[in-house]
Amino acid sequence: MIEILAGTSGKILGVQLSGKLTDEDYRLLTPQLEQIIEQEGAIRMLCVLEDLHGWTAKAAWDDLQLDIKHHSAYERLAIVGESKLDEFMAWVSKPFVKGEVKYFPREHVDEAWKWIRA
């Protein structure tokens, strides 16, 4: 499931990713993300990973297509997680983001918001 977080405004988009992500999740997220890019020209995104169990095959494809299409639109990407796997996902994201990517442990979510807004 992908949920938009409070604190989302302007070019800042906060999302929480949990469970197993599906094509439907991306059909809901993509128009919102593209609207921000259209209005702001760039995006700063904070992703909170909470009990994330991966993606369906179609959702993984959707995610890859979204990242490739908007590679240069990301100024900053903060990934907030709970495990070494989550930290690894931040590292894997770097080639798909033209801007900065930074990992934050769950207990530093406030610091992640500050970094995204700076």
Order of alpha helices (4+ residues) and beta strands (2+ residues): beta-beta-alpha-beta-alpha-beta-alpha-beta-alpha
